[in-house]
Amino acid sequence: MKFSRKTDYGIILIEALRPTFRARAYVPLSEIAREQKLPYEFLQKIAGILRRVGYLEARRGADGGYRLRKDPRKITLKELIDVFEEPEMMRCMRSPHPEKYCPFVGACPTRAGWLGIEKKVNKIFENVTIASL
């Protein structure tokens, strides 16, 4: 299974901000980018997405930066993956017109297997929190 860079960096960003939840402190994004060796501009976009969906809080100014809004014990990998990735593993499973991608739509010999695998993988990600990483 391969995740996009957005997902990878998003998880790294949330993990880097984990101490800010209890401390209620803000950390400049430039500091995280430097420490984690991530591209600052790309990290800004990811932070913006995570702020819009409610995981991060931002503050401007000298003491500004980002902080985690949600308890890291309650943020699952599944939630974060869903922010950046398509919800289904196979393109034919997520399309309203699966026949565009697969000639076996009505009688797919592997569909049930993939659905079962997807359910198990999702269950694993639902049981892993940021705090447990």
LINWOHU-V357877 format. One record per pair of residues at least 6 apart in sequence whose ideal C-beta (glycine too) atoms are under 6 Angstrom apart, sorted by the first residue. I is the first residue (numbers start at 0). J is the second residue. Records with the same first field share a line. If there is no record, write none. Layout:
I = J / J
This chain:
3 = 83
5 = 45 / 83
6 = 80 / 83 / 84
8 = 37 / 45
9 = 45 / 79 / 83
10 = 79
11 = 35
13 = 129
15 = 31
16 = 67
17 = 71
19 = 26 / 66 / 67
20 = 67 / 71
25 = 58 / 63 / 64 / 66
26 = 64
27 = 64
28 = 42 / 46 / 65
29 = 39
32 = 39 / 42
46 = 65
49 = 55
50 = 57
52 = 82
54 = 69
55 = 65
56 = 66 / 68
57 = 65
71 = 129 / 130
72 = 128 / 130
74 = 129
75 = 125 / 128
76 = 124 / 127
77 = 121 / 124 / 125
85 = 93
87 = 93
88 = 117
89 = 113
90 = 100
91 = 97 / 100 / 101
97 = 104
98 = 104
